[in-house]
Amino acid sequence: MTDTEIFPQLDIPQTLAAGPGPGNTDPRVLQRFTAAGVADHMQPDVLRGMVEAKHMLRDVMGTRNVHTFGVAGTGWSGLDVMFNAVMPGDKVVVFNNGTFSGIDGLTVRMKAATAEELAANPLDPKPAFVTIIDVPHGESVSGEIVEKALAEHKPKWAAMAHWETGSGRINDLRGFSDACERYDVMGLIDAVSSLGVEDFRIDDFPGVHGWASCPQKGICCLPLTYAPVSFTDRYIDVLKSTGCRSFVHHPILEARHWGIIDGKDAEKGVYHRTHSPYAVAAFHEALRITLQHGVAQRARDYAFHEAALREAVTTMGCKVSSNMTSLVVLNLPEELAGREMELVQNCRANGFGIWPTLSQPVQIRIGILNLLTQEAILEIATRFGEAMRELGAKIDTDAVRDGLNRHYDTDIAAE
């Protein structure tokens, strides 16, 4: 019999999370998380918090969809719930222009595959009725691309990431929704990276019937709290007629636990899973912060600070290829080409969490989730410049700092 090894207490140092997500959780959210009593998950205050959270979430998402609630887990949990309406043999078109829309496509292929198709290639099935429309890395999915694909294939479902974090590109949500309406296709949107960052109301896009996001990006809540989802009545009616091969991630059963029963808000929910009082308190506070900031104002703030960081890295000789406002995706100067992973690892070793892209070509991703201050952007730019200099790049620090000062001085003057 071997002795049991008891490891030392785990201490994780503070890190400047300047990647695509998870973002920097607001101290108010952490305080609510740790201050929650060890309550039964059906305790009245926990249930009240869930009721209030679903109503606040509808305001954040801009919807009257009753089936709007949070799925326990990360963004992948919310996406799994949304895609669970796709059944074997369903005809689906998925638009792929990066790592995460690619995984969305794999999820759909797994769910739409027949038993024979899944058995033929369990980890990468190729169902006959699923069409993947590949758009090159660094390019956006346009309305024209969606229009052409839906006109040709006429599927039951179409799926697209709103913001593709793998490449930092915004895809054409309006064009997607309009094309789905035109061809009577039920649109499904991965809004993991856009919710809480861009100013949009989901009810303004009637071609989209399913939405899924995550807690740790725009909502800036702890990664393992609740992934926001929202479904139209038509989506729910389809689900009622076809069913879904899941208990835990069944959209209708999940909704019942949030007090959404038979298309209405009930007085109380029906047990479905054991919710965490800590997670409810944190999610509730994150939504309060979002609404207090205002979705429109938050979107303006992201655009303003992203422009400052974009200018700073461009002054350092980098070439930005993204158009998201929470994330800058860039190519290093020619003299550092091929050393992207080395630079990222050096930064992480010093508590500065930036990311590479997870697919080819390898680029650098620098995010500003919940880092919407002049001081934060200056720190990110300074630390990134220092990391580049350590690898031999020649950075004009004064020019970078002067550019940032001009950007923020302009804002002060405008006020």
For each residue, the residues with C-beta under 8 A, 3 or more apart:
1:
2:
3:
4:
5:
6:
7: 10
8:
9:
10: 7
11:
12:
13: 351
14: 351
15: 351 352 353
16: 24 351 352 353 379 380 383
17: 22 23 24 353 367 369
18: 352 353 354 366 367 368 371 380
19: 353 354 355 365 366 367
20: 165 168 193 217 326 327 355 365 367 369
21: 165 193 214 216 217 367 369
22: 17 25 216 217 223 369
23: 17 216 217 220 367 369 370 371
24: 16 17 220 369 370 371
25: 22 29 30 216 220 221 222 370
26: 29 30 220 285 286 289 370
27: 30 31
28: 31 32 285 289
29: 25 26 32 33 220 221 222 282 285 286 289
30: 25 26 27 33 34 222 282
31: 27 28 34 35 285
32: 28 29 35 36 281 282 284 285
33: 29 30 36 222 278 279 281 282
34: 30 31 278
35: 31 32 281
36: 32 33 39 277 278 280 281 282
37: 277
38: 277
39: 36 43 45 46 277
40: 43 46 277
41: 46 274 275 276 277
42: 46 47 271
43: 39 40 46 47 277
44: 47 48
45: 39 48 49
46: 39 40 41 42 43 49 50 275 277 280
47: 42 43 44 50 51 259 268 269
48: 44 45 51 52
49: 45 46 52 53 280 281 284
50: 46 47 53 54 258 259 269 275 280
51: 47 48 54 55 258 259 265
52: 48 49 55 56 284
53: 49 50 56 57 70 226 280 283 284 287
54: 50 51 57 58 68 69 70 258 259 260 265
55: 51 52 58 59
56: 52 53 59 60 284 287 288 290 291
57: 53 54 60 61 68 69 70 228 230 287
58: 54 55 61 63 64 65 68 230
59: 55 56 62 291
60: 56 57 195 196 219 228 287 290 291 295
61: 57 58 65 68 195 201 202 211 228 230
62: 59 200 201 202 203 204 295
63: 58 68 201 202 203 230
64: 58 203
65: 58 61 68 202 203 230 231 232 233
66: 233 260 263 264 265
67: 229 230 231 232 233 235 236 251 252 255 260 263
68: 54 57 58 61 63 65 228 229 230 231
69: 54 57 226 228 229 254 255 258 260
70: 53 54 57 215 225 226 227 228 229 258 283
71: 77 78 81 212 226 227 228 229 249 254
72: 77 224 225 226 227 273 275 276 279
73: 76 77 78 224 226 227
74: 77 78 214 215 216 223 224 227
75: 78 79 192 212 213 214 215 216 217 227
76: 73 79 80 214 227
77: 71 72 73 74 80 81 227 249
78: 71 73 74 75 81 82 192 212 213 214 227 228 229
79: 75 76 82 83 104 107 190 192 212 227
80: 76 77 83 84 107 246 249
81: 71 77 78 84 212 227 229 249 250 251 254
82: 78 79 85 188 210 211 212 229 231 251
83: 79 80 86 104 107 108 111 159 188
84: 80 81 111 244 245 246 249 250 251
85: 82 157 210 235 238 239 242 244 251
86: 83 90 92 108 111 112 157
87: 90 111 112 242 243 244 245
88: 111 112 113 114 115 127
89: 112 114 129
90: 86 87 112 129 155 156 157
91: 129 130 153 154 155 156 157
92: 86 108 112 129 130 131 155 156 157 158 159
93: 130 131 133 149 150 153 155 157 158 159 185
94: 101 104 105 108 130 131 132 133 158 159 160
95: 101 133 135 141 145 146 149 158 159 160 161 171 176
96: 101 102 104 105 132 133 134 135
97: 101 134 135 136 137 139 140 141 161 164 167 169 171
98: 101 102 137 161 164 165 166 167 169 359
99: 102 103 164 165 166 167 357 358 359
100: 103 104 161 164 165 166 190 192
101: 94 95 96 97 98 104 105 160 161 164 166 190
102: 96 98 99 105 106 166 359
103: 99 100 106 107
104: 79 83 94 96 100 101 107 108 159 161 190
105: 94 96 101 102 108 109 130 132 159
106: 102 103 109 110 124
107: 79 80 83 103 104 110 111
108: 83 86 92 94 104 105 111 112 130 157 159
109: 105 106 112 113 124 125 126 127 130 132
110: 106 107 113 118 125
111: 83 84 86 87 88 107 108
112: 86 87 88 89 90 92 108 109 127 129 130
113: 88 109 110 117 118 125 126 127 130
114: 88 89 117 118 127
115: 88 118 119
116: 119 120
117: 113 114 120 121 125 126 127 128
118: 110 113 114 115 121 122 125
119: 115 116 122
120: 116 117 125 126
121: 117 118 124 125 126
122: 118 119 125
123:
124: 106 109 121
125: 109 110 113 117 118 120 121 122
126: 109 113 117 120 121 130
127: 88 109 112 113 114 117 130
128: 117
129: 89 90 91 92 112 155
130: 91 92 93 94 105 108 109 112 113 126 127
131: 92 93 94 149 153 155
132: 94 96 105 109
133: 93 94 95 96 141 145 149
134: 96 97
135: 95 96 97 139 140 141 145
136: 97 139
137: 97 98 166 167 357 359 360 361
138: 167 169 321
139: 97 135 136 169
140: 97 135 164 169 170 171 172 323
141: 95 97 133 135 145 146 160 171 172 176
142: 145 146 171 172 175
143: 146 147 172 174 175 176 178 179
144: 147 148 175
145: 95 133 135 141 142 148 149
146: 95 141 142 143 149 150 158 160 172 175 176 179 180
147: 143 144 150 151 175 179 182
148: 144 145 151 152
149: 93 95 131 133 145 146 152 153 158
150: 93 146 147 153 154 155 158 179 180 182 183 185
151: 147 148 154 179 183
152: 148 149
153: 91 93 131 149 150
154: 91 150 151 183 185
155: 90 91 92 93 129 131 150 158 185
156: 90 91 92 185 186
157: 85 86 90 91 92 93 108 185 186 187 188
158: 92 93 94 95 146 149 150 155 176 179 180 185 186 187 188
159: 83 92 93 94 95 104 105 108 187 188 189 190
160: 94 95 101 141 146 171 173 176 187 188 189 190
161: 95 97 98 100 101 104 164 165 171 189 190 192 193
162: 170 171 173 189 190 191 193 194 198
163: 169 170 171 191 192 193 194 197 198 324
164: 97 98 99 100 101 140 161 167 168 169 170 171 193
165: 20 21 98 99 100 161 168 192 193 324 327 365
166: 98 99 100 101 102 137 357 358 359
167: 97 98 99 137 138 164 321 322 329 357
168: 20 164 165 321 322 323 324 327 328 329 365
169: 97 98 138 139 140 163 164 322 323 324
170: 140 162 163 164 194 198 323 324
171: 95 97 140 141 142 160 161 162 163 164 176
172: 140 141 142 143 146 175 176
173: 160 162 176 177 189 200 205 208
174: 143 177 178 205
175: 142 143 144 146 147 172 178 179
176: 95 141 143 146 158 160 171 172 173 179 180 187 189 205 207 208
177: 173 174 180 181 187 205 206 207 208
178: 143 174 175 181 182 207
179: 143 146 147 150 151 158 175 176 182 183 185 207
180: 146 150 158 176 177 183 184 185 186 187 207 208
181: 177 178 184 206 207
182: 147 150 178 179 207
183: 150 151 154 179 180
184: 180 181
185: 93 150 154 155 156 157 158 179 180 207
186: 156 157 158 180 209 210 234 235 238
187: 157 158 159 160 176 177 180 205 207 208 209 210
188: 82 83 157 158 159 160 208 209 210 211 212
189: 159 160 161 162 173 176 202 205 208 210 211 212
190: 79 100 101 104 159 160 161 162 212
191: 162 163 194 195 202 211 212 213
192: 75 78 79 100 161 163 165 195 212 213 214 217
193: 20 21 161 162 163 164 165 197 217 218 324 326 327
194: 162 163 170 191 197 198 200 213 218
195: 60 61 191 192 198 213 214 217 218 219 228
196: 60 213 217 218 219 220 290 295 298
197: 163 193 194 217 218 298 299 302 324 325 326 369
198: 162 163 170 194 195 299 302 325
199: 295 296 298 299 300
200: 62 173 194 204 205
201: 61 62 63 204
202: 61 62 63 65 189 191 205 208 211 230
203: 62 63 64 65 206
204: 62 200 201
205: 173 174 176 177 187 189 200 202 208
206: 177 181 203
207: 176 177 178 179 180 181 182 185 187
208: 173 176 177 180 187 188 189 202 205 211
209: 186 187 188 231 232 234 235
210: 82 85 186 187 188 189 229 230 231 232 235
211: 61 82 188 189 191 202 208 228 229 230 231
212: 71 75 78 79 81 82 188 189 190 191 192 227 228 229
213: 75 78 191 192 194 195 196 217 218 219 227 228 229
214: 21 74 75 76 78 192 195 217 219 227 228
215: 70 74 75 219 221 222 223 224 225 226 227 228 283 286
216: 21 22 23 25 74 75 219 220 221 222 223
217: 20 21 22 23 75 192 193 195 196 197 213 214 220 326 369
218: 193 194 195 196 197 213 290 298 326 369
219: 60 195 196 213 214 215 216 228 283 286 287 290
220: 23 24 25 26 29 196 216 217 286 289 290 369 370
221: 25 29 215 216 225 226 282 283 286
222: 25 29 30 33 215 216 225 279 282
223: 22 74 215 216
224: 72 73 74 215 279
225: 70 72 215 221 222 279 282 283 286
226: 53 69 70 71 72 73 215 221 279 283
227: 70 71 72 73 74 75 76 77 78 79 81 212 213 214 215
228: 57 60 61 68 69 70 71 78 195 211 212 213 214 215 219
229: 67 68 69 70 71 78 81 82 210 211 212 213 251 254
230: 57 58 61 63 65 67 68 202 210 211
231: 65 67 68 82 209 210 211 235 236 239 251
232: 65 67 209 210 235 236
233: 65 66 67 236 237 263
234: 186 209 237 238
235: 67 85 186 209 210 231 232 238 239 251
236: 67 231 232 233 239 240 251 252 263
237: 233 234 240 241
238: 85 186 234 235 241 242
239: 85 231 235 236 242 243 244 251 252
240: 236 237 252
241: 237 238
242: 85 87 238 239
243: 87 239
244: 84 85 87 239 250 251 252
245: 84 87
246: 80 84 249 250
247: 250 253
248: 273
249: 71 77 80 81 84 246 254
250: 81 84 244 246 247 253 254
251: 67 81 82 84 85 229 231 235 236 239 244 254 255
252: 67 236 239 240 244 255 256
253: 247 250 256 257 272
254: 69 71 81 229 249 250 251 257 258 272 273
255: 67 69 251 252 258 260 261
256: 252 253 259 260 261 269 270 272
257: 253 254 269 270 271 272 273 275
258: 50 51 54 69 70 254 255 269
259: 47 50 51 54 256 265 266 267 268 269
260: 54 66 67 69 255 256 263 264 265 266 269
261: 255 256 264 266 269 270
262:
263: 66 67 233 236 260
264: 66 260 261
265: 51 54 66 259 260
266: 259 260 261 269
267: 259
268: 47 259
269: 47 50 256 257 258 259 260 261 266 272
270: 256 257 261
271: 42 257
272: 253 254 256 257 269
273: 72 248 254 257
274: 41
275: 41 46 50 72 257 279 280
276: 41 72 279 280
277: 36 37 38 39 40 41 43 46 280 281
278: 33 34 36 281 282
279: 33 72 222 224 225 226 275 276 282 283
280: 36 46 49 50 53 275 276 277 283 284
281: 32 33 35 36 49 277 278 284 285
282: 29 30 32 33 36 221 222 225 278 279 285 286
283: 53 70 215 219 221 225 226 279 280 286 287
284: 32 49 52 53 56 280 281 287 288
285: 26 28 29 31 32 281 282 288 289
286: 26 29 215 219 220 221 225 282 283 289 290
287: 53 56 57 60 219 283 284 290 291
288: 56 284 285 291 292
289: 26 28 29 220 285 286 292 293
290: 56 60 196 218 219 220 286 287 293 295 298
291: 56 59 60 287 288 294 295
292: 288 289
293: 289 290 297 298 301
294: 291 297 298
295: 60 62 196 199 290 291 298 299
296: 199 299 300
297: 293 294 300 301
298: 196 197 199 218 290 293 294 295 301 302 372
299: 197 198 199 295 296 302 303 325
300: 199 296 297 303 304
301: 293 297 298 304 305 372
302: 197 198 298 299 305 306 325 326 368 372
303: 299 300 306 307 325
304: 300 301 307 308 411
305: 301 302 308 309 368 371 372 373 376 377
306: 302 303 309 310 324 325 326 327 328 368
307: 303 304 310 311 407
308: 304 305 311 312 374 377 404 407 408
309: 305 306 312 313 328 366 368 377 380 381
310: 306 307 313 314 320 328
311: 307 308 314 315 403 404 407
312: 308 309 315 316 377 381 385 400 403 404
313: 309 310 316 318 320 328 330 366 381 384
314: 310 311 317 318 319 320
315: 311 312 396 399 400 403
316: 312 313 333 384 385 388 393 395 400
317: 314 332 333 393 395
318: 313 314 330 331 332 333 364
319: 314 330 331
320: 310 313 314 328 329 330
321: 138 167 168 329 330 331 363
322: 167 168 169 327 328 329 330
323: 140 168 169 170
324: 163 165 168 169 170 193 197 306 327 329
325: 197 198 299 302 303 306
326: 20 193 197 217 218 302 306 367 368 369
327: 20 165 168 193 306 322 324 365 366 367 368
328: 168 306 309 310 313 320 322 365 366 367 368
329: 167 168 320 321 322 324 357 363 364 365
330: 313 318 319 320 321 322 363 364 366
331: 318 319 321 337 363 364
332: 317 318 336 337 339 340 343 364 388 393
333: 316 317 318 336 337 388 393
334: 337
335: 392 393
336: 332 333 339 340 343 388 391 392 393
337: 331 332 333 334
338:
339: 332 336 342 343 391
340: 332 336 343 344 356 362 363 364
341: 344 345 356 362
342: 339 345 346 391
343: 332 336 339 340 346 347 364 387 388 391
344: 340 341 347 348 354 355 356 364
345: 341 342 348 349
346: 342 343 349 350 387 390 391
347: 343 344 350 352 353 354 383 384 387
348: 344 345 351 352 353 354
349: 345 346
350: 346 347 383 387
351: 13 14 15 16 348
352: 15 16 18 347 348 383 384 387
353: 15 16 17 18 19 347 348
354: 18 19 344 347 348 364 365 366 367 384
355: 19 20 344 364 365 367
356: 340 341 344 362 363 364 365
357: 99 137 166 167 329 360 361 362 363 364 365
358: 99 166
359: 98 99 102 137 166
360: 137 357
361: 137 357
362: 340 341 356 357
363: 321 329 330 331 340 356 357
364: 318 329 330 331 332 340 343 344 354 355 356 357
365: 19 20 165 168 327 328 329 354 355 356 357
366: 18 19 309 313 327 328 330 354 380 384
367: 17 18 19 20 21 23 326 327 328 354 355 371
368: 18 302 305 306 309 326 327 328 371 372 376 377 380
369: 17 20 21 22 23 24 197 217 218 220 326
370: 23 24 25 26 220
371: 18 23 24 305 367 368 376 377 380
372: 298 301 302 305 368 376
373: 305 376 377
374: 308 377 378 404 408
375: 378 379
376: 305 368 371 372 373 379 380
377: 305 308 309 312 368 371 373 374 380 381 404
378: 374 375 381 382 401 404
379: 16 375 376 382 383
380: 16 18 309 366 368 371 376 377 383 384
381: 309 312 313 377 378 384 385 400 404
382: 378 379 385 386 397 400
383: 16 347 350 352 379 380 386 387
384: 313 316 347 352 354 366 380 381 387 388
385: 312 316 381 382 388 389 395 397 400
386: 382 383 389 390
387: 343 346 347 350 352 383 384 390 391
388: 316 332 333 336 343 384 385 391 393 395
389: 385 386 392 393 394 395
390: 346 386 387
391: 336 339 342 343 346 387 388
392: 335 336 389
393: 316 317 332 333 335 336 388 389
394: 389
395: 316 317 385 388 389 400
396: 315 399 400
397: 382 385 400 401
398: 401 402
399: 315 396 402 403
400: 312 315 316 381 382 385 395 396 397 403 404
401: 378 397 398 404 405
402: 398 399 405 406
403: 311 312 315 399 400 406 407
404: 308 311 312 374 377 378 381 400 401 407 408
405: 401 402 408 409
406: 402 403 409 410
407: 307 308 311 403 404 410 411
408: 308 374 404 405 411 412
409: 405 406 412 413
410: 406 407 413 414
411: 304 407 408 414 415
412: 408 409 415
413: 409 410
414: 410 411
415: 411 412
